[in-house]
Amino acid sequence: MKQLESDKITALYCRLSRDDELAGESNSIKNQKLILSKYAEDNKFQNIKFFVDDGYSGTTFTRPAFMEMMELAESGQIGTIIVKDHSRLGRNRLVVGQLLEEDFVRLNIRYIAIMDNIDSSKGLNDFLPIQDWFNEMHAKNTSQKVRAVLKSKGESGISLANNVPYGYKKDENDKTKWLIDEPSAEVVKEIFNLFIQGHGTCEIARILRERKILTPSEYSASITTNSNNQEYQYKWYGTTVAGILDRQEYIGDTVNFKCTTRSYKDKTKIRLPKEDRKVFKNTHEPIIDEYTWNIAKQLRNNRKKPTRSGKKSIFSGLLFCNDCDKKMYFQSPVTDLKAKDHYRCSSYKNDTSLCTSHYISDEILQVIVLENIQRVISYVKSYEDLFIQEQLAKSTQDELKQITKNKKELEKAKNRIIEIDNLFMHIYEDNISGKITNDRFRNLSFNYDKEQQELKIKIEQLSKEIENTEKKDTDITQFISNVKKYTEITDLTPEILNELIEKILIHQAEKIDGKKVQEIDIYYRGVGIISFPVSLEDMTMVIEKMLNKKISA
């Protein structure tokens, strides 16, 4: 049965965006509701219903309340749409034009914009498209102003994030500052610990679900509303865990300009490349130390999927071919029961002409690495002072020469940038005065700009190299601290390996004096290869002894 006109809904539509908030209280949702209510009452409109979009731009029409209103309109349930002013409907002249001239006419909807004296029942003004154009330009100009404000704010080191990361809370006295939220921070620490122990992101999510840990969104809701969504309150996902592991903010840094929007009309977020982001160090208290963060980052970059047998290597992300620097590929044979778990060069696996196999069994590798770690721990604990002296002395002269060279190059690059700025001013003046042609000016300015950009990249690289070299003392201290955590290691675990070892290089086996010999280089975190006196005979005896013990067990 066709709905009577008198029974149809009078839709009172309100919209407020972040940009509109700049105009003050006049555009507030509260003020819009008061104006609309009074107008509806004064003009005897019946069956009123509010539709409110709070925090939505006028350039987009995928607003929840607007779409609900239009669904009801399409089903013939709405007779009149009333807004405070015409810009509340939207700020896209093409879409607004279609709504007024086609959709509302087709649906027999009366449209009223109170403050602009627009009433479609009396006919639409010919100048209305011009007003729509001005509304759109206002949105564009406001968007540009907001972008400029955000850019200035972001470049000053103030976080641009609307919500603080899980594990933090805003300082009540200064909303721009972050404080550690102890309950959620402990969960963040646990996530990093579990990951370094060898658990994958999906596995960590399952553990958190089983422990009934509230998800970040539900934890936030529990603080603000004291209510939880029973269905989703413990529903952790691997992607959520991965997002936490990837956030640099947990080591105390602020990262701005992670994403942008396509345009003032299209608010779709686009992730910006890392080189376009701006990082500010030590802006707030860290939850995770940088050492742990770097381990997790390396694991994230190098993590491999389990083999067809379901096995995962405890050396995942640590093994590399000594000759081609590619990762070593873990193989756990399924059909050949006699074959052992082993590693091969991934280049060789893909194309045998690119490298050699660098084959090594998992069993042998575990024995060698375990024995080496045991010796290192014993050596560091027994001769700590000697170890520190040797590490500081190791390549000290070369490092000093390199850091001196880098600092000179850095200063030279900075001076050249200043010089280019001066040169650009000269050629600009020469172009204005007619001393050089426009084409000559364009070529010179292009070359200067290109050189300047290359210098900026070089400065960043040199600064990083200098920083890494100068923090060697810290790395040694951190390594000794990690070693002291372990009293006696009898078995290897992913946690031990990732905490102590940076990478392991596998050499191709070769025959020397009729015997097969294979070298392995173990690089410990922050200190590199650790050398200590040991005879080949002793090493062979230890390996054979440990292998025999493992086989007999």
QUISUL-V698784 format. One record per residue. N is the residue number from 0. SS is DSSP state (~ for helix, > for strand, _ for the rest). PHI is phi in whole degrees, 0 to 359 (999 if undefined). Layout:
n:N ss:SS phi:PHI
n:N ss:SS phi:PHI
This chain:
n:0 ss:_ phi:999
n:1 ss:_ phi:291
n:2 ss:_ phi:286
n:3 ss:_ phi:291
n:4 ss:~ phi:300
n:5 ss:~ phi:290
n:6 ss:~ phi:270
n:7 ss:_ phi:288
n:8 ss:> phi:286
n:9 ss:> phi:263
n:10 ss:> phi:275
n:11 ss:> phi:259
n:12 ss:> phi:261
n:13 ss:> phi:239
n:14 ss:> phi:216
n:15 ss:> phi:220
n:16 ss:_ phi:251
n:17 ss:_ phi:298
n:18 ss:_ phi:293
n:19 ss:~ phi:293
n:20 ss:~ phi:298
n:21 ss:~ phi:295
n:22 ss:~ phi:281
n:23 ss:_ phi:92
n:24 ss:~ phi:291
n:25 ss:~ phi:302
n:26 ss:~ phi:261
n:27 ss:_ phi:300
n:28 ss:~ phi:300
n:29 ss:~ phi:301
n:30 ss:~ phi:294
n:31 ss:~ phi:299
n:32 ss:~ phi:297
n:33 ss:~ phi:297
n:34 ss:~ phi:296
n:35 ss:~ phi:294
n:36 ss:~ phi:298
n:37 ss:~ phi:297
n:38 ss:~ phi:296
n:39 ss:~ phi:297
n:40 ss:~ phi:293
n:41 ss:~ phi:297
n:42 ss:_ phi:256
n:43 ss:_ phi:61
n:44 ss:_ phi:283
n:45 ss:_ phi:250
n:46 ss:_ phi:53
n:47 ss:> phi:280
n:48 ss:> phi:212
n:49 ss:> phi:276
n:50 ss:> phi:235
n:51 ss:> phi:237
n:52 ss:> phi:246
n:53 ss:> phi:258
n:54 ss:_ phi:97
n:55 ss:_ phi:239
n:56 ss:_ phi:291
n:57 ss:_ phi:285
n:58 ss:_ phi:276
n:59 ss:_ phi:247
n:60 ss:_ phi:240
n:61 ss:_ phi:265
n:62 ss:_ phi:275
n:63 ss:~ phi:305
n:64 ss:~ phi:293
n:65 ss:~ phi:297
n:66 ss:~ phi:293
n:67 ss:~ phi:299
n:68 ss:~ phi:299
n:69 ss:~ phi:289
n:70 ss:~ phi:296
n:71 ss:~ phi:295
n:72 ss:~ phi:296
n:73 ss:~ phi:296
n:74 ss:_ phi:272
n:75 ss:_ phi:81
n:76 ss:_ phi:265
n:77 ss:> phi:245
n:78 ss:> phi:256
n:79 ss:> phi:219
n:80 ss:> phi:241
n:81 ss:> phi:239
n:82 ss:> phi:233
n:83 ss:_ phi:297
n:84 ss:_ phi:220
n:85 ss:~ phi:301
n:86 ss:~ phi:293
n:87 ss:~ phi:294
n:88 ss:~ phi:296
n:89 ss:_ phi:167
n:90 ss:_ phi:235
n:91 ss:_ phi:240
n:92 ss:~ phi:300
n:93 ss:~ phi:289
n:94 ss:~ phi:290
n:95 ss:~ phi:299
n:96 ss:~ phi:301
n:97 ss:~ phi:294
n:98 ss:~ phi:299
n:99 ss:~ phi:289
n:100 ss:~ phi:271
n:101 ss:~ phi:236
n:102 ss:~ phi:296
n:103 ss:~ phi:295
n:104 ss:~ phi:293
n:105 ss:~ phi:298
n:106 ss:_ phi:269
n:107 ss:_ phi:56
n:108 ss:_ phi:254
n:109 ss:> phi:275
n:110 ss:> phi:243
n:111 ss:> phi:230
n:112 ss:> phi:243
n:113 ss:_ phi:302
n:114 ss:_ phi:291
n:115 ss:_ phi:262
n:116 ss:_ phi:57
n:117 ss:> phi:254
n:118 ss:> phi:215
n:119 ss:~ phi:298
n:120 ss:~ phi:292
n:121 ss:~ phi:259
n:122 ss:_ phi:94
n:123 ss:_ phi:264
n:124 ss:_ phi:293
n:125 ss:_ phi:295
n:126 ss:_ phi:274
n:127 ss:~ phi:300
n:128 ss:~ phi:301
n:129 ss:~ phi:294
n:130 ss:~ phi:298
n:131 ss:~ phi:299
n:132 ss:~ phi:295
n:133 ss:~ phi:296
n:134 ss:~ phi:299
n:135 ss:~ phi:293
n:136 ss:~ phi:296
n:137 ss:~ phi:299
n:138 ss:~ phi:298
n:139 ss:~ phi:295
n:140 ss:~ phi:295
n:141 ss:~ phi:297
n:142 ss:~ phi:300
n:143 ss:~ phi:297
n:144 ss:~ phi:295
n:145 ss:~ phi:298
n:146 ss:~ phi:300
n:147 ss:~ phi:295
n:148 ss:~ phi:296
n:149 ss:~ phi:296
n:150 ss:~ phi:298
n:151 ss:~ phi:296
n:152 ss:~ phi:296
n:153 ss:~ phi:295
n:154 ss:~ phi:284
n:155 ss:_ phi:274
n:156 ss:_ phi:101
n:157 ss:_ phi:281
n:158 ss:_ phi:297
n:159 ss:_ phi:267
n:160 ss:_ phi:291
n:161 ss:_ phi:291
n:162 ss:_ phi:243
n:163 ss:_ phi:288
n:164 ss:_ phi:297
n:165 ss:_ phi:307
n:166 ss:_ phi:111
n:167 ss:> phi:237
n:168 ss:> phi:217
n:169 ss:> phi:283
n:170 ss:> phi:291
n:171 ss:_ phi:299
n:172 ss:_ phi:274
n:173 ss:> phi:209
n:174 ss:> phi:296
n:175 ss:> phi:279
n:176 ss:> phi:258
n:177 ss:> phi:251
n:178 ss:> phi:241
n:179 ss:> phi:288
n:180 ss:_ phi:263
n:181 ss:~ phi:306
n:182 ss:~ phi:302
n:183 ss:~ phi:285
n:184 ss:~ phi:297
n:185 ss:~ phi:296
n:186 ss:~ phi:293
n:187 ss:~ phi:301
n:188 ss:~ phi:300
n:189 ss:~ phi:296
n:190 ss:~ phi:299
n:191 ss:~ phi:296
n:192 ss:~ phi:297
n:193 ss:~ phi:298
n:194 ss:~ phi:294
n:195 ss:~ phi:293
n:196 ss:_ phi:288
n:197 ss:_ phi:112
n:198 ss:_ phi:280
n:199 ss:_ phi:282
n:200 ss:~ phi:297
n:201 ss:~ phi:292
n:202 ss:~ phi:294
n:203 ss:~ phi:296
n:204 ss:~ phi:300
n:205 ss:~ phi:296
n:206 ss:~ phi:299
n:207 ss:~ phi:294
n:208 ss:~ phi:296
n:209 ss:~ phi:295
n:210 ss:_ phi:279
n:211 ss:_ phi:56
n:212 ss:_ phi:271
n:213 ss:_ phi:300
n:214 ss:_ phi:293
n:215 ss:~ phi:308
n:216 ss:~ phi:292
n:217 ss:~ phi:288
n:218 ss:~ phi:295
n:219 ss:~ phi:298
n:220 ss:~ phi:296
n:221 ss:~ phi:295
n:222 ss:~ phi:280
n:223 ss:~ phi:271
n:224 ss:_ phi:239
n:225 ss:_ phi:60
n:226 ss:_ phi:220
n:227 ss:_ phi:234
n:228 ss:_ phi:280
n:229 ss:_ phi:303
n:230 ss:_ phi:286
n:231 ss:_ phi:246
n:232 ss:_ phi:296
n:233 ss:_ phi:245
n:234 ss:_ phi:275
n:235 ss:_ phi:285
n:236 ss:_ phi:238
n:237 ss:~ phi:301
n:238 ss:~ phi:294
n:239 ss:~ phi:295
n:240 ss:~ phi:297
n:241 ss:~ phi:299
n:242 ss:~ phi:299
n:243 ss:~ phi:292
n:244 ss:~ phi:296
n:245 ss:_ phi:269
n:246 ss:_ phi:276
n:247 ss:~ phi:291
n:248 ss:~ phi:301
n:249 ss:~ phi:289
n:250 ss:~ phi:260
n:251 ss:_ phi:95
n:252 ss:_ phi:260
n:253 ss:> phi:257
n:254 ss:> phi:242
n:255 ss:> phi:251
n:256 ss:_ phi:61
n:257 ss:_ phi:286
n:258 ss:> phi:212
n:259 ss:> phi:215
n:260 ss:> phi:250
n:261 ss:_ phi:299
n:262 ss:_ phi:195
n:263 ss:_ phi:293
n:264 ss:_ phi:270
n:265 ss:_ phi:258
n:266 ss:_ phi:271
n:267 ss:_ phi:300
n:268 ss:> phi:280
n:269 ss:> phi:239
n:270 ss:> phi:290
n:271 ss:_ phi:272
n:272 ss:_ phi:296
n:273 ss:~ phi:302
n:274 ss:~ phi:292
n:275 ss:~ phi:270
n:276 ss:_ phi:275
n:277 ss:> phi:240
n:278 ss:> phi:249
n:279 ss:> phi:244
n:280 ss:_ phi:280
n:281 ss:_ phi:53
n:282 ss:_ phi:268
n:283 ss:_ phi:207
n:284 ss:_ phi:293
n:285 ss:_ phi:282
n:286 ss:_ phi:265
n:287 ss:_ phi:244
n:288 ss:_ phi:287
n:289 ss:~ phi:298
n:290 ss:~ phi:300
n:291 ss:~ phi:296
n:292 ss:~ phi:301
n:293 ss:~ phi:295
n:294 ss:~ phi:298
n:295 ss:~ phi:298
n:296 ss:~ phi:297
n:297 ss:~ phi:297
n:298 ss:~ phi:296
n:299 ss:~ phi:297
n:300 ss:~ phi:288
n:301 ss:~ phi:251
n:302 ss:_ phi:299
n:303 ss:_ phi:243
n:304 ss:_ phi:285
n:305 ss:_ phi:298
n:306 ss:_ phi:287
n:307 ss:_ phi:298
n:308 ss:_ phi:282
n:309 ss:_ phi:92
n:310 ss:_ phi:279
n:311 ss:_ phi:239
n:312 ss:_ phi:279
n:313 ss:_ phi:287
n:314 ss:_ phi:266
n:315 ss:_ phi:307
n:316 ss:_ phi:85
n:317 ss:_ phi:252
n:318 ss:> phi:264
n:319 ss:> phi:222
n:320 ss:> phi:287
n:321 ss:_ phi:291
n:322 ss:_ phi:270
n:323 ss:_ phi:246
n:324 ss:_ phi:67
n:325 ss:_ phi:277
n:326 ss:> phi:292
n:327 ss:> phi:273
n:328 ss:> phi:266
n:329 ss:> phi:273
n:330 ss:> phi:233
n:331 ss:_ phi:237
n:332 ss:_ phi:305
n:333 ss:_ phi:260
n:334 ss:_ phi:273
n:335 ss:_ phi:273
n:336 ss:_ phi:291
n:337 ss:_ phi:280
n:338 ss:_ phi:288
n:339 ss:_ phi:261
n:340 ss:_ phi:299
n:341 ss:> phi:207
n:342 ss:> phi:232
n:343 ss:> phi:225
n:344 ss:> phi:298
n:345 ss:~ phi:293
n:346 ss:~ phi:297
n:347 ss:~ phi:296
n:348 ss:~ phi:299
n:349 ss:~ phi:281
n:350 ss:_ phi:204
n:351 ss:_ phi:296
n:352 ss:_ phi:277
n:353 ss:_ phi:278
n:354 ss:_ phi:198
n:355 ss:_ phi:255
n:356 ss:_ phi:293
n:357 ss:_ phi:55
n:358 ss:_ phi:300
n:359 ss:> phi:208
n:360 ss:> phi:284
n:361 ss:~ phi:298
n:362 ss:~ phi:298
n:363 ss:~ phi:299
n:364 ss:~ phi:299
n:365 ss:~ phi:299
n:366 ss:~ phi:297
n:367 ss:~ phi:296
n:368 ss:~ phi:294
n:369 ss:~ phi:300
n:370 ss:~ phi:298
n:371 ss:~ phi:294
n:372 ss:~ phi:298
n:373 ss:~ phi:301
n:374 ss:~ phi:295
n:375 ss:~ phi:297
n:376 ss:~ phi:300
n:377 ss:~ phi:298
n:378 ss:~ phi:295
n:379 ss:~ phi:295
n:380 ss:~ phi:292
n:381 ss:~ phi:279
n:382 ss:_ phi:229
n:383 ss:~ phi:301
n:384 ss:~ phi:298
n:385 ss:~ phi:297
n:386 ss:~ phi:300
n:387 ss:~ phi:298
n:388 ss:~ phi:300
n:389 ss:~ phi:295
n:390 ss:~ phi:293
n:391 ss:~ phi:290
n:392 ss:~ phi:282
n:393 ss:_ phi:298
n:394 ss:_ phi:59
n:395 ss:~ phi:300
n:396 ss:~ phi:298
n:397 ss:~ phi:296
n:398 ss:~ phi:294
n:399 ss:~ phi:298
n:400 ss:~ phi:298
n:401 ss:~ phi:293
n:402 ss:~ phi:292
n:403 ss:~ phi:296
n:404 ss:~ phi:298
n:405 ss:~ phi:297
n:406 ss:~ phi:294
n:407 ss:~ phi:295
n:408 ss:~ phi:296
n:409 ss:~ phi:297
n:410 ss:~ phi:297
n:411 ss:~ phi:298
n:412 ss:~ phi:295
n:413 ss:~ phi:296
n:414 ss:~ phi:295
n:415 ss:~ phi:295
n:416 ss:~ phi:298
n:417 ss:~ phi:298
n:418 ss:~ phi:297
n:419 ss:~ phi:295
n:420 ss:~ phi:302
n:421 ss:~ phi:293
n:422 ss:~ phi:298
n:423 ss:~ phi:298
n:424 ss:~ phi:298
n:425 ss:~ phi:295
n:426 ss:~ phi:291
n:427 ss:~ phi:296
n:428 ss:~ phi:296
n:429 ss:~ phi:296
n:430 ss:~ phi:292
n:431 ss:~ phi:298
n:432 ss:~ phi:280
n:433 ss:_ phi:90
n:434 ss:_ phi:289
n:435 ss:_ phi:233
n:436 ss:_ phi:286
n:437 ss:~ phi:297
n:438 ss:~ phi:296
n:439 ss:~ phi:298
n:440 ss:~ phi:297
n:441 ss:~ phi:297
n:442 ss:~ phi:296
n:443 ss:~ phi:295
n:444 ss:~ phi:296
n:445 ss:~ phi:298
n:446 ss:~ phi:295
n:447 ss:~ phi:295
n:448 ss:~ phi:296
n:449 ss:~ phi:298
n:450 ss:~ phi:298
n:451 ss:~ phi:296
n:452 ss:~ phi:296
n:453 ss:~ phi:296
n:454 ss:~ phi:294
n:455 ss:~ phi:296
n:456 ss:~ phi:295
n:457 ss:~ phi:297
n:458 ss:~ phi:300
n:459 ss:~ phi:298
n:460 ss:~ phi:294
n:461 ss:~ phi:296
n:462 ss:~ phi:300
n:463 ss:~ phi:293
n:464 ss:~ phi:297
n:465 ss:~ phi:296
n:466 ss:~ phi:299
n:467 ss:~ phi:296
n:468 ss:~ phi:291
n:469 ss:~ phi:285
n:470 ss:_ phi:264
n:471 ss:~ phi:298
n:472 ss:~ phi:303
n:473 ss:~ phi:296
n:474 ss:~ phi:298
n:475 ss:~ phi:296
n:476 ss:~ phi:299
n:477 ss:~ phi:296
n:478 ss:~ phi:296
n:479 ss:~ phi:299
n:480 ss:~ phi:299
n:481 ss:~ phi:293
n:482 ss:~ phi:297
n:483 ss:~ phi:292
n:484 ss:_ phi:292
n:485 ss:_ phi:252
n:486 ss:_ phi:270
n:487 ss:_ phi:218
n:488 ss:_ phi:256
n:489 ss:_ phi:253
n:490 ss:_ phi:222
n:491 ss:_ phi:276
n:492 ss:_ phi:228
n:493 ss:~ phi:304
n:494 ss:~ phi:298
n:495 ss:~ phi:298
n:496 ss:~ phi:298
n:497 ss:~ phi:289
n:498 ss:~ phi:282
n:499 ss:~ phi:260
n:500 ss:> phi:248
n:501 ss:> phi:271
n:502 ss:> phi:197
n:503 ss:> phi:230
n:504 ss:> phi:261
n:505 ss:> phi:258
n:506 ss:_ phi:275
n:507 ss:_ phi:287
n:508 ss:_ phi:294
n:509 ss:> phi:216
n:510 ss:> phi:262
n:511 ss:> phi:234
n:512 ss:_ phi:55
n:513 ss:_ phi:79
n:514 ss:> phi:247
n:515 ss:> phi:282
n:516 ss:> phi:233
n:517 ss:_ phi:224
n:518 ss:_ phi:270
n:519 ss:> phi:226
n:520 ss:> phi:255
n:521 ss:> phi:256
n:522 ss:> phi:260
n:523 ss:> phi:275
n:524 ss:_ phi:300
n:525 ss:_ phi:82
n:526 ss:_ phi:233
n:527 ss:> phi:78
n:528 ss:_ phi:286
n:529 ss:_ phi:254
n:530 ss:_ phi:256
n:531 ss:_ phi:210
n:532 ss:_ phi:299
n:533 ss:_ phi:202
n:534 ss:_ phi:276
n:535 ss:~ phi:300
n:536 ss:~ phi:297
n:537 ss:~ phi:299
n:538 ss:~ phi:299
n:539 ss:~ phi:298
n:540 ss:~ phi:296
n:541 ss:~ phi:297
n:542 ss:~ phi:298
n:543 ss:~ phi:298
n:544 ss:~ phi:298
n:545 ss:~ phi:291
n:546 ss:~ phi:295
n:547 ss:~ phi:298
n:548 ss:~ phi:295
n:549 ss:~ phi:292
n:550 ss:~ phi:293
n:551 ss:~ phi:293
n:552 ss:_ phi:288
